[in-house]
Amino acid sequence: MIAVYAVIWFVLLMYVVLLASRTARLSRELELLARLTGVRDDDDDDVGAP
């Protein structure tokens, strides 16, 4: 019974690790795309200003 719980925990841990690596990769790709297109995230202060 303990082996079943160990396998489940291992699978969940691997799932979380894969999600974290995918999120980090997407973040790096978005940063690269923003740099290539010249889009900056610094202009959020004047959102909604006329």
N, CA, C and O atoms as a Maestro MAE file, in Angstrom:
{
 s_m_m2io_version
 :::
 2.0.0
}

f_m_ct {
 s_m_title
 :::
 protein
 m_atom[200] {
  # First column is atom index #
  i_m_mmod_type
  r_m_x_coord
  r_m_y_coord
  r_m_z_coord
  i_m_residue_number
  s_m_chain_name
  s_m_pdb_residue_name
  s_m_pdb_atom_name
  i_m_atomic_number
  :::
  1 25 0.829 -1.205 0.000 1 A "MET " " N  " 7
  2 3 0.000 0.000 0.000 1 A "MET " " CA " 6
  3 2 0.866 1.259 0.000 1 A "MET " " C  " 6
  4 15 0.539 2.246 -0.659 1 A "MET " " O  " 8
  5 25 1.956 1.215 0.734 2 A "ILE " " N  " 7
  6 3 2.848 2.375 0.775 2 A "ILE " " CA " 6
  7 2 3.476 2.618 -0.598 2 A "ILE " " C  " 6
  8 15 3.712 3.763 -0.982 2 A "ILE " " O  " 8
  9 25 3.743 1.546 -1.328 3 A "ALA " " N  " 7
  10 3 4.329 1.681 -2.667 3 A "ALA " " CA " 6
  11 2 3.383 2.430 -3.602 3 A "ALA " " C  " 6
  12 15 3.835 3.211 -4.438 3 A "ALA " " O  " 8
  13 25 2.098 2.204 -3.473 4 A "VAL " " N  " 7
  14 3 1.115 2.899 -4.311 4 A "VAL " " CA " 6
  15 2 1.152 4.396 -4.026 4 A "VAL " " C  " 6
  16 15 1.150 5.204 -4.955 4 A "VAL " " O  " 8
  17 25 1.187 4.768 -2.756 5 A "TYR " " N  " 7
  18 3 1.266 6.179 -2.393 5 A "TYR " " CA " 6
  19 2 2.571 6.803 -2.882 5 A "TYR " " C  " 6
  20 15 2.582 7.951 -3.325 5 A "TYR " " O  " 8
  21 25 3.656 6.062 -2.804 6 A "ALA " " N  " 7
  22 3 4.950 6.570 -3.275 6 A "ALA " " CA " 6
  23 2 4.914 6.824 -4.777 6 A "ALA " " C  " 6
  24 15 5.438 7.835 -5.244 6 A "ALA " " O  " 8
  25 25 4.306 5.924 -5.533 7 A "VAL " " N  " 7
  26 3 4.201 6.100 -6.983 7 A "VAL " " CA " 6
  27 2 3.330 7.307 -7.311 7 A "VAL " " C  " 6
  28 15 3.663 8.097 -8.194 7 A "VAL " " O  " 8
  29 25 2.225 7.446 -6.605 8 A "ILE " " N  " 7
  30 3 1.332 8.594 -6.840 8 A "ILE " " CA " 6
  31 2 2.053 9.896 -6.541 8 A "ILE " " C  " 6
  32 15 1.967 10.840 -7.327 8 A "ILE " " O  " 8
  33 25 2.761 9.966 -5.425 9 A "TRP " " N  " 7
  34 3 3.516 11.184 -5.084 9 A "TRP " " CA " 6
  35 2 4.592 11.477 -6.125 9 A "TRP " " C  " 6
  36 15 4.804 12.632 -6.495 9 A "TRP " " O  " 8
  37 25 5.267 10.442 -6.593 10 A "PHE " " N  " 7
  38 3 6.303 10.624 -7.607 10 A "PHE " " CA " 6
  39 2 5.708 11.170 -8.900 10 A "PHE " " C  " 6
  40 15 6.266 12.085 -9.506 10 A "PHE " " O  " 8
  41 25 4.588 10.613 -9.320 11 A "VAL " " N  " 7
  42 3 3.933 11.079 -10.550 11 A "VAL " " CA " 6
  43 2 3.489 12.529 -10.393 11 A "VAL " " C  " 6
  44 15 3.669 13.332 -11.309 11 A "VAL " " O  " 8
  45 25 2.912 12.873 -9.247 12 A "LEU " " N  " 7
  46 3 2.501 14.261 -9.023 12 A "LEU " " CA " 6
  47 2 3.694 15.209 -9.003 12 A "LEU " " C  " 6
  48 15 3.621 16.313 -9.543 12 A "LEU " " O  " 8
  49 25 4.779 14.789 -8.390 13 A "LEU " " N  " 7
  50 3 5.982 15.611 -8.358 13 A "LEU " " CA " 6
  51 2 6.526 15.830 -9.766 13 A "LEU " " C  " 6
  52 15 6.907 16.948 -10.114 13 A "LEU " " O  " 8
  53 25 6.565 14.789 -10.566 14 A "MET " " N  " 7
  54 3 7.035 14.922 -11.948 14 A "MET " " CA " 6
  55 2 6.120 15.853 -12.754 14 A "MET " " C  " 6
  56 15 6.593 16.631 -13.583 14 A "MET " " O  " 8
  57 25 4.826 15.767 -12.508 15 A "TYR " " N  " 7
  58 3 3.878 16.645 -13.195 15 A "TYR " " CA " 6
  59 2 4.142 18.110 -12.846 15 A "TYR " " C  " 6
  60 15 4.143 18.969 -13.728 15 A "TYR " " O  " 8
  61 25 4.362 18.390 -11.579 16 A "VAL " " N  " 7
  62 3 4.638 19.763 -11.149 16 A "VAL " " CA " 6
  63 2 5.960 20.255 -11.733 16 A "VAL " " C  " 6
  64 15 6.057 21.405 -12.159 16 A "VAL " " O  " 8
  65 25 6.967 19.401 -11.755 17 A "VAL " " N  " 7
  66 3 8.266 19.786 -12.322 17 A "VAL " " CA " 6
  67 2 8.121 20.086 -13.809 17 A "VAL " " C  " 6
  68 15 8.686 21.063 -14.300 17 A "VAL " " O  " 8
  69 25 7.377 19.266 -14.523 18 A "LEU " " N  " 7
  70 3 7.170 19.511 -15.946 18 A "LEU " " CA " 6
  71 2 6.412 20.808 -16.193 18 A "LEU " " C  " 6
  72 15 6.745 21.555 -17.112 18 A "LEU " " O  " 8
  73 25 5.396 21.081 -15.381 19 A "LEU " " N  " 7
  74 3 4.665 22.336 -15.526 19 A "LEU " " CA " 6
  75 2 5.553 23.538 -15.251 19 A "LEU " " C  " 6
  76 15 5.472 24.543 -15.958 19 A "LEU " " O  " 8
  77 25 6.399 23.446 -14.235 20 A "ALA " " N  " 7
  78 3 7.296 24.549 -13.903 20 A "ALA " " CA " 6
  79 2 8.299 24.802 -15.025 20 A "ALA " " C  " 6
  80 15 8.569 25.953 -15.368 20 A "ALA " " O  " 8
  81 25 8.844 23.745 -15.593 21 A "SER " " N  " 7
  82 3 9.809 23.930 -16.679 21 A "SER " " CA " 6
  83 2 9.131 24.490 -17.926 21 A "SER " " C  " 6
  84 15 9.707 25.322 -18.628 21 A "SER " " O  " 8
  85 25 7.914 24.038 -18.200 22 A "ARG " " N  " 7
  86 3 7.187 24.570 -19.346 22 A "ARG " " CA " 6
  87 2 6.857 26.047 -19.151 22 A "ARG " " C  " 6
  88 15 6.962 26.839 -20.088 22 A "ARG " " O  " 8
  89 25 6.461 26.414 -17.942 23 A "THR " " N  " 7
  90 3 6.152 27.808 -17.653 23 A "THR " " CA " 6
  91 2 7.394 28.686 -17.772 23 A "THR " " C  " 6
  92 15 7.326 29.793 -18.306 23 A "THR " " O  " 8
  93 25 8.518 28.200 -17.281 24 A "ALA " " N  " 7
  94 3 9.766 28.959 -17.388 24 A "ALA " " CA " 6
  95 2 10.172 29.128 -18.845 24 A "ALA " " C  " 6
  96 15 10.620 30.203 -19.244 24 A "ALA " " O  " 8
  97 25 10.020 28.077 -19.638 25 A "ARG " " N  " 7
  98 3 10.378 28.158 -21.058 25 A "ARG " " CA " 6
  99 2 9.482 29.156 -21.783 25 A "ARG " " C  " 6
  100 15 9.961 29.952 -22.592 25 A "ARG " " O  " 8
  101 25 8.181 29.116 -21.496 26 A "LEU " " N  " 7
  102 3 7.265 30.065 -22.126 26 A "LEU " " CA " 6
  103 2 7.567 31.495 -21.710 26 A "LEU " " C  " 6
  104 15 7.454 32.417 -22.517 26 A "LEU " " O  " 8
  105 25 7.947 31.679 -20.464 27 A "SER " " N  " 7
  106 3 8.292 33.009 -19.988 27 A "SER " " CA " 6
  107 2 9.517 33.550 -20.729 27 A "SER " " C  " 6
  108 15 9.545 34.714 -21.129 27 A "SER " " O  " 8
  109 25 10.525 32.697 -20.906 28 A "ARG " " N  " 7
  110 3 11.725 33.116 -21.642 28 A "ARG " " CA " 6
  111 2 11.385 33.444 -23.091 28 A "ARG " " C  " 6
  112 15 11.896 34.421 -23.640 28 A "ARG " " O  " 8
  113 25 10.529 32.637 -23.718 29 A "GLU " " N  " 7
  114 3 10.150 32.891 -25.100 29 A "GLU " " CA " 6
  115 2 9.360 34.191 -25.234 29 A "GLU " " C  " 6
  116 15 9.555 34.944 -26.188 29 A "GLU " " O  " 8
  117 25 8.471 34.454 -24.280 30 A "LEU " " N  " 7
  118 3 7.717 35.707 -24.322 30 A "LEU " " CA " 6
  119 2 8.622 36.910 -24.132 30 A "LEU " " C  " 6
  120 15 8.428 37.939 -24.778 30 A "LEU " " O  " 8
  121 25 9.605 36.792 -23.255 31 A "GLU " " N  " 7
  122 3 10.552 37.886 -23.061 31 A "GLU " " CA " 6
  123 2 11.350 38.136 -24.335 31 A "GLU " " C  " 6
  124 15 11.581 39.285 -24.710 31 A "GLU " " O  " 8
  125 25 11.767 37.074 -24.994 32 A "LEU " " N  " 7
  126 3 12.507 37.218 -26.244 32 A "LEU " " CA " 6
  127 2 11.628 37.858 -27.317 32 A "LEU " " C  " 6
  128 15 12.081 38.750 -28.034 32 A "LEU " " O  " 8
  129 25 10.384 37.413 -27.432 33 A "LEU " " N  " 7
  130 3 9.473 38.014 -28.412 33 A "LEU " " CA " 6
  131 2 9.226 39.480 -28.123 33 A "LEU " " C  " 6
  132 15 9.164 40.292 -29.047 33 A "LEU " " O  " 8
  133 25 9.085 39.833 -26.848 34 A "ALA " " N  " 7
  134 3 8.873 41.230 -26.490 34 A "ALA " " CA " 6
  135 2 10.088 42.070 -26.877 34 A "ALA " " C  " 6
  136 15 9.948 43.193 -27.361 34 A "ALA " " O  " 8
  137 25 11.282 41.518 -26.659 35 A "ARG " " N  " 7
  138 3 12.488 42.254 -27.049 35 A "ARG " " CA " 6
  139 2 12.587 42.395 -28.555 35 A "ARG " " C  " 6
  140 15 12.965 43.454 -29.056 35 A "ARG " " O  " 8
  141 25 12.253 41.339 -29.281 36 A "LEU " " N  " 7
  142 3 12.355 41.388 -30.740 36 A "LEU " " CA " 6
  143 2 11.344 42.349 -31.354 36 A "LEU " " C  " 6
  144 15 11.644 42.998 -32.356 36 A "LEU " " O  " 8
  145 25 10.161 42.450 -30.775 37 A "THR " " N  " 7
  146 3 9.137 43.336 -31.328 37 A "THR " " CA " 6
  147 2 9.208 44.739 -30.755 37 A "THR " " C  " 6
  148 15 8.542 45.641 -31.264 37 A "THR " " O  " 8
  149 25 9.989 44.947 -29.720 38 A "GLY " " N  " 7
  150 3 10.137 46.273 -29.136 38 A "GLY " " CA " 6
  151 2 9.041 46.624 -28.159 38 A "GLY " " C  " 6
  152 15 8.943 47.777 -27.738 38 A "GLY " " O  " 8
  153 25 8.219 45.671 -27.789 39 A "VAL " " N  " 7
  154 3 7.147 45.920 -26.841 39 A "VAL " " CA " 6
  155 2 7.730 45.952 -25.444 39 A "VAL " " C  " 6
  156 15 8.477 45.056 -25.050 39 A "VAL " " O  " 8
  157 25 7.387 46.985 -24.699 40 A "ARG " " N  " 7
  158 3 7.891 47.117 -23.337 40 A "ARG " " CA " 6
  159 2 6.728 46.987 -22.367 40 A "ARG " " C  " 6
  160 15 5.602 47.371 -22.683 40 A "ARG " " O  " 8
  161 25 6.999 46.448 -21.192 41 A "ASP " " N  " 7
  162 3 5.982 46.296 -20.148 41 A "ASP " " CA " 6
  163 2 6.087 47.431 -19.136 41 A "ASP " " C  " 6
  164 15 5.412 47.402 -18.108 41 A "ASP " " O  " 8
  165 25 6.930 48.437 -19.413 42 A "ASP " " N  " 7
  166 3 7.146 49.536 -18.483 42 A "ASP " " CA " 6
  167 2 6.039 50.575 -18.516 42 A "ASP " " C  " 6
  168 15 5.955 51.409 -17.615 42 A "ASP " " O  " 8
  169 25 5.189 50.543 -19.536 43 A "ASP " " N  " 7
  170 3 4.179 51.576 -19.715 43 A "ASP " " CA " 6
  171 2 2.867 51.260 -19.019 43 A "ASP " " C  " 6
  172 15 1.827 51.787 -19.413 43 A "ASP " " O  " 8
  173 25 2.884 50.415 -17.996 44 A "ASP " " N  " 7
  174 3 1.658 50.050 -17.292 44 A "ASP " " CA " 6
  175 2 1.175 51.141 -16.350 44 A "ASP " " C  " 6
  176 15 0.036 51.080 -15.887 44 A "ASP " " O  " 8
  177 25 2.009 52.147 -16.049 45 A "ASP " " N  " 7
  178 3 1.624 53.187 -15.104 45 A "ASP " " CA " 6
  179 2 0.538 54.094 -15.650 45 A "ASP " " C  " 6
  180 15 -0.297 54.582 -14.889 45 A "ASP " " O  " 8
  181 25 0.532 54.328 -16.952 46 A "ASP " " N  " 7
  182 3 -0.434 55.270 -17.513 46 A "ASP " " CA " 6
  183 2 -1.591 54.555 -18.204 46 A "ASP " " C  " 6
  184 15 -2.159 55.090 -19.156 46 A "ASP " " O  " 8
  185 25 -1.947 53.368 -17.748 47 A "VAL " " N  " 7
  186 3 -3.082 52.655 -18.307 47 A "VAL " " CA " 6
  187 2 -4.352 53.358 -17.877 47 A "VAL " " C  " 6
  188 15 -4.556 53.624 -16.693 47 A "VAL " " O  " 8
  189 25 -5.196 53.655 -18.834 48 A "GLY " " N  " 7
  190 3 -6.443 54.343 -18.538 48 A "GLY " " CA " 6
  191 2 -6.332 55.862 -18.586 48 A "GLY " " C  " 6
  192 15 -7.340 56.553 -18.437 48 A "GLY " " O  " 8
  193 25 -5.148 56.389 -18.786 49 A "ALA " " N  " 7
  194 3 -4.963 57.837 -18.873 49 A "ALA " " CA " 6
  195 2 -5.412 58.285 -20.258 49 A "ALA " " C  " 6
  196 15 -5.157 57.595 -21.245 49 A "ALA " " O  " 8
  197 25 -6.073 59.423 -20.339 50 A "PRO " " N  " 7
  198 3 -6.550 59.918 -21.654 50 A "PRO " " CA " 6
  199 2 -5.438 60.361 -22.546 50 A "PRO " " C  " 6
  200 15 -5.686 60.796 -23.671 50 A "PRO " " O  " 8
  :::
 }
 m_bond[199] {
  # First column is bond index #
  i_m_from
  i_m_to
  i_m_order
  :::
  1 1 2 1
  2 2 3 1
  3 3 4 2
  4 3 5 1
  5 5 6 1
  6 6 7 1
  7 7 8 2
  8 7 9 1
  9 9 10 1
  10 10 11 1
  11 11 12 2
  12 11 13 1
  13 13 14 1
  14 14 15 1
  15 15 16 2
  16 15 17 1
  17 17 18 1
  18 18 19 1
  19 19 20 2
  20 19 21 1
  21 21 22 1
  22 22 23 1
  23 23 24 2
  24 23 25 1
  25 25 26 1
  26 26 27 1
  27 27 28 2
  28 27 29 1
  29 29 30 1
  30 30 31 1
  31 31 32 2
  32 31 33 1
  33 33 34 1
  34 34 35 1
  35 35 36 2
  36 35 37 1
  37 37 38 1
  38 38 39 1
  39 39 40 2
  40 39 41 1
  41 41 42 1
  42 42 43 1
  43 43 44 2
  44 43 45 1
  45 45 46 1
  46 46 47 1
  47 47 48 2
  48 47 49 1
  49 49 50 1
  50 50 51 1
  51 51 52 2
  52 51 53 1
  53 53 54 1
  54 54 55 1
  55 55 56 2
  56 55 57 1
  57 57 58 1
  58 58 59 1
  59 59 60 2
  60 59 61 1
  61 61 62 1
  62 62 63 1
  63 63 64 2
  64 63 65 1
  65 65 66 1
  66 66 67 1
  67 67 68 2
  68 67 69 1
  69 69 70 1
  70 70 71 1
  71 71 72 2
  72 71 73 1
  73 73 74 1
  74 74 75 1
  75 75 76 2
  76 75 77 1
  77 77 78 1
  78 78 79 1
  79 79 80 2
  80 79 81 1
  81 81 82 1
  82 82 83 1
  83 83 84 2
  84 83 85 1
  85 85 86 1
  86 86 87 1
  87 87 88 2
  88 87 89 1
  89 89 90 1
  90 90 91 1
  91 91 92 2
  92 91 93 1
  93 93 94 1
  94 94 95 1
  95 95 96 2
  96 95 97 1
  97 97 98 1
  98 98 99 1
  99 99 100 2
  100 99 101 1
  101 101 102 1
  102 102 103 1
  103 103 104 2
  104 103 105 1
  105 105 106 1
  106 106 107 1
  107 107 108 2
  108 107 109 1
  109 109 110 1
  110 110 111 1
  111 111 112 2
  112 111 113 1
  113 113 114 1
  114 114 115 1
  115 115 116 2
  116 115 117 1
  117 117 118 1
  118 118 119 1
  119 119 120 2
  120 119 121 1
  121 121 122 1
  122 122 123 1
  123 123 124 2
  124 123 125 1
  125 125 126 1
  126 126 127 1
  127 127 128 2
  128 127 129 1
  129 129 130 1
  130 130 131 1
  131 131 132 2
  132 131 133 1
  133 133 134 1
  134 134 135 1
  135 135 136 2
  136 135 137 1
  137 137 138 1
  138 138 139 1
  139 139 140 2
  140 139 141 1
  141 141 142 1
  142 142 143 1
  143 143 144 2
  144 143 145 1
  145 145 146 1
  146 146 147 1
  147 147 148 2
  148 147 149 1
  149 149 150 1
  150 150 151 1
  151 151 152 2
  152 151 153 1
  153 153 154 1
  154 154 155 1
  155 155 156 2
  156 155 157 1
  157 157 158 1
  158 158 159 1
  159 159 160 2
  160 159 161 1
  161 161 162 1
  162 162 163 1
  163 163 164 2
  164 163 165 1
  165 165 166 1
  166 166 167 1
  167 167 168 2
  168 167 169 1
  169 169 170 1
  170 170 171 1
  171 171 172 2
  172 171 173 1
  173 173 174 1
  174 174 175 1
  175 175 176 2
  176 175 177 1
  177 177 178 1
  178 178 179 1
  179 179 180 2
  180 179 181 1
  181 181 182 1
  182 182 183 1
  183 183 184 2
  184 183 185 1
  185 185 186 1
  186 186 187 1
  187 187 188 2
  188 187 189 1
  189 189 190 1
  190 190 191 1
  191 191 192 2
  192 191 193 1
  193 193 194 1
  194 194 195 1
  195 195 196 2
  196 195 197 1
  197 197 198 1
  198 198 199 1
  199 199 200 2
  :::
 }
}
